[in-house]
């Protein structure tokens, strides 16, 4: 289960970065992927006691929320 959290989060983060960099109008979906990725990797980091990664995911989750808000705000 821990590998599933880690690698699903990684794949979602990669998809997020590609969608944003292509600038094809899917930014809102991309920010949702960033938020979900941060949650999954954050859970993985918590379970594995990776405090630095957990701290980083907190800010990625906030960036995802801000991105979604700003896209429609």
Residue frames as a rotation matrix with the C-alpha (Angstrom) as fourth column:
UNK 1
0.566 0.825 0.000 0.00
0.825 -0.566 0.000 0.00
0.000 0.000 -1.000 0.00
UNK 2
0.410 -0.469 -0.782 2.84
0.215 -0.784 0.583 2.40
-0.887 -0.407 -0.220 0.81
UNK 3
-0.703 -0.658 0.268 4.36
0.385 -0.036 0.922 1.94
-0.597 0.752 0.279 -2.65
UNK 4
-0.128 0.754 0.644 0.95
0.976 -0.021 0.218 2.62
0.178 0.657 -0.733 -4.20
UNK 5
0.748 0.374 -0.548 0.67
0.529 -0.834 0.154 5.94
-0.400 -0.406 -0.822 -2.32
UNK 6
-0.024 -0.881 -0.472 4.20
0.114 -0.471 0.875 6.93
-0.993 -0.032 0.112 -3.24
UNK 7
-0.797 -0.425 0.429 4.09
0.410 0.140 0.901 6.06
-0.444 0.894 0.062 -6.94
UNK 8
0.120 0.887 0.445 0.54
0.987 -0.155 0.042 7.22
0.106 0.435 -0.894 -7.59
UNK 9
0.686 0.076 -0.723 1.49
0.356 -0.902 0.243 10.55
-0.634 -0.424 -0.646 -6.05
UNK 10
-0.368 -0.905 -0.214 4.61
0.096 -0.266 0.959 10.74
-0.925 0.332 0.185 -8.20
UNK 11
-0.622 0.180 0.762 2.71
0.777 0.260 0.573 9.97
-0.095 0.949 -0.302 -11.41
UNK 12
0.505 0.863 0.011 0.05
0.863 -0.504 -0.037 12.56
-0.026 0.028 -0.999 -10.59
UNK 13
0.406 -0.448 -0.796 2.74
0.137 -0.832 0.538 15.17
-0.904 -0.327 -0.276 -9.93
UNK 14
-0.703 -0.660 0.265 4.33
0.313 0.048 0.949 14.39
-0.639 0.750 0.173 -13.30
UNK 15
-0.220 0.718 0.660 0.96
0.964 0.057 0.259 14.73
0.148 0.693 -0.705 -15.04
UNK 16
0.654 0.421 -0.628 0.39
0.587 -0.806 0.071 18.03
-0.476 -0.416 -0.775 -13.22
UNK 17
-0.070 -0.780 -0.621 3.69
0.023 -0.624 0.781 19.45
-0.997 0.041 0.061 -14.43
UNK 18
-0.788 -0.189 0.586 3.07
0.545 0.227 0.807 18.35
-0.285 0.955 -0.076 -18.01
UNK 19
0.150 0.938 0.313 -0.44
0.985 -0.169 0.032 19.81
0.083 0.303 -0.949 -18.12
UNK 20
0.647 0.036 -0.762 0.77
0.313 -0.923 0.222 23.15
-0.696 -0.382 -0.608 -16.79
UNK 21
-0.325 -0.898 -0.297 3.82
0.018 -0.320 0.947 23.30
-0.945 0.303 0.120 -19.04
UNK 22
-0.612 0.148 0.777 1.85
0.775 0.308 0.552 22.47
-0.158 0.940 -0.303 -22.20
UNK 23
-0.729 0.349 -0.588 -0.50
-0.137 -0.917 -0.375 25.40
-0.670 -0.193 0.717 -21.45
UNK 24
-0.915 0.401 -0.040 -3.43
0.090 0.301 0.949 23.76
0.393 0.865 -0.312 -23.22
UNK 25
-0.301 0.853 0.427 -6.24
-0.644 -0.512 0.568 24.87
0.703 -0.104 0.704 -20.93
UNK 26
0.402 0.438 -0.804 -6.20
0.214 0.809 0.547 22.03
0.890 -0.392 0.231 -18.41
UNK 27
-0.537 -0.715 0.447 -4.68
-0.228 -0.387 -0.893 24.03
0.812 -0.581 0.045 -15.57
UNK 28
0.080 0.622 0.779 -7.63
-0.971 -0.127 0.201 23.51
0.224 -0.773 0.594 -13.21
UNK 29
0.917 0.189 -0.351 -7.37
-0.166 0.982 0.095 19.75
0.363 -0.029 0.931 -13.66
UNK 30
0.086 -0.977 -0.195 -3.61
0.225 0.210 -0.952 20.04
0.971 0.038 0.238 -13.18
UNK 31
-0.465 -0.248 0.850 -4.01
-0.666 -0.535 -0.520 21.85
0.584 -0.807 0.084 -9.85
UNK 32
0.627 0.697 0.348 -6.41
-0.773 0.505 0.383 19.13
0.091 -0.509 0.856 -8.72
UNK 33
0.739 -0.431 -0.518 -3.76
0.206 0.876 -0.435 16.56
0.642 0.215 0.736 -9.61
UNK 34
-0.315 -0.876 0.365 -1.15
-0.131 -0.340 -0.931 18.54
0.940 -0.341 -0.008 -7.66
UNK 35
-0.069 0.376 0.924 -3.41
-0.964 -0.263 0.036 18.61
0.257 -0.888 0.381 -4.61
UNK 36
0.895 0.445 -0.025 -4.18
-0.431 0.879 0.202 14.89
0.111 -0.170 0.979 -4.82
UNK 37
0.384 -0.851 -0.359 -0.51
0.228 0.464 -0.856 14.10
0.895 0.247 0.372 -5.38
UNK 38
-0.411 -0.546 0.730 0.42
-0.521 -0.516 -0.680 16.12
0.748 -0.660 -0.072 -2.29
UNK 39
0.379 0.625 0.682 -2.16
-0.925 0.228 0.305 14.24
0.035 -0.746 0.665 -0.21
UNK 40
0.947 0.015 -0.319 -0.96
-0.061 0.989 -0.134 10.81
0.314 0.146 0.938 -1.36
UNK 41
0.077 -0.991 -0.111 2.73
0.279 0.128 -0.952 11.57
0.957 0.043 0.286 -0.97
UNK 42
-0.231 -0.092 0.969 1.99
-0.756 -0.610 -0.238 13.31
0.613 -0.787 0.071 2.33
UNK 43
0.758 0.544 0.361 0.27
-0.652 0.613 0.446 10.20
0.021 -0.574 0.819 3.69
UNK 44
0.745 -0.558 -0.366 3.18
0.327 0.783 -0.529 8.08
0.582 0.275 0.766 2.47
UNK 45
-0.184 -0.872 0.454 5.71
-0.075 -0.448 -0.891 10.46
0.980 -0.198 0.017 4.07
UNK 46
0.142 0.326 0.935 3.80
-0.939 -0.255 0.232 10.42
0.314 -0.910 0.270 7.36
UNK 47
0.957 0.288 0.048 3.71
-0.290 0.918 0.272 6.62
0.035 -0.274 0.961 7.43
UNK 48
0.565 -0.815 -0.129 7.41
0.604 0.515 -0.608 6.39
0.562 0.266 0.783 6.58
UNK 49
0.673 -0.222 -0.705 8.34
0.558 -0.474 0.681 9.23
-0.486 -0.852 -0.195 8.99
UNK 50
-0.341 -0.707 0.620 9.84
0.929 -0.356 0.105 11.43
0.146 0.611 0.778 6.26
UNK 51
0.152 0.477 -0.866 9.24
0.728 -0.646 -0.228 14.76
-0.668 -0.596 -0.446 7.95
UNK 52
-0.610 -0.455 -0.649 10.91
-0.064 -0.788 0.612 16.92
-0.790 0.415 0.451 5.30
UNK 53
-0.939 0.311 0.146 8.87
0.224 0.233 0.946 15.40
0.260 0.921 -0.289 2.48
UNK 54
-0.126 0.928 -0.349 5.70
0.991 0.130 -0.012 15.71
0.035 -0.348 -0.937 4.57
UNK 55
-0.085 0.011 -0.996 6.44
0.388 -0.921 -0.043 19.39
-0.918 -0.390 0.074 5.18
UNK 56
-0.904 -0.306 -0.300 7.02
-0.160 -0.408 0.899 19.95
-0.398 0.860 0.320 1.46
UNK 57
-0.716 0.679 0.163 3.73
0.602 0.482 0.636 18.23
0.353 0.554 -0.754 0.55
UNK 58
-0.030 0.676 -0.737 1.86
0.817 -0.408 -0.408 20.57
-0.576 -0.614 -0.540 2.87
UNK 59
-0.293 -0.152 -0.944 3.01
-0.185 -0.960 0.212 23.49
-0.938 0.236 0.253 0.74
UNK 60
-0.999 0.011 -0.038 2.30
-0.034 0.249 0.968 21.66
0.020 0.969 -0.248 -2.53
UNK 61
-0.371 0.925 -0.084 -1.24
0.929 0.371 -0.013 21.05
0.019 -0.083 -0.996 -1.29
UNK 62
0.072 0.346 -0.936 -1.60
0.408 -0.866 -0.289 24.76
-0.910 -0.361 -0.203 -0.49
UNK 63
-0.733 -0.392 -0.555 -0.25
-0.333 -0.505 0.796 25.63
-0.593 0.768 0.240 -3.97
UNK 64
-0.865 0.466 0.188 -2.85
0.461 0.589 0.663 23.32
0.198 0.660 -0.724 -5.51
UNK 65
-0.001 0.894 -0.448 -5.65
0.936 -0.157 -0.315 24.97
-0.352 -0.420 -0.837 -3.54
UNK 66
-0.125 -0.119 -0.985 -4.43
0.005 -0.993 0.120 28.45
-0.992 0.010 0.125 -4.45
UNK 67
-0.950 -0.283 -0.131 -4.15
-0.138 0.005 0.990 27.44
-0.280 0.959 -0.044 -8.11
UNK 68
-0.543 0.825 0.159 -7.72
0.819 0.477 0.319 26.11
0.187 0.303 -0.934 -8.17
UNK 69
0.167 0.601 -0.782 -9.02
0.731 -0.608 -0.311 29.21
-0.662 -0.519 -0.541 -6.41
UNK 70
-0.337 -0.400 -0.852 -7.15
-0.175 -0.863 0.474 31.63
-0.925 0.309 0.221 -8.68
UNK 71
-0.948 -0.010 0.319 -8.24
0.296 0.349 0.889 29.76
-0.120 0.937 -0.327 -11.81
UNK 72
-0.193 0.961 0.196 -11.90
0.856 0.067 0.513 30.47
0.480 0.267 -0.836 -11.02
UNK 73
0.063 0.189 -0.980 -11.39
0.875 -0.482 -0.037 33.53
-0.480 -0.855 -0.196 -8.80
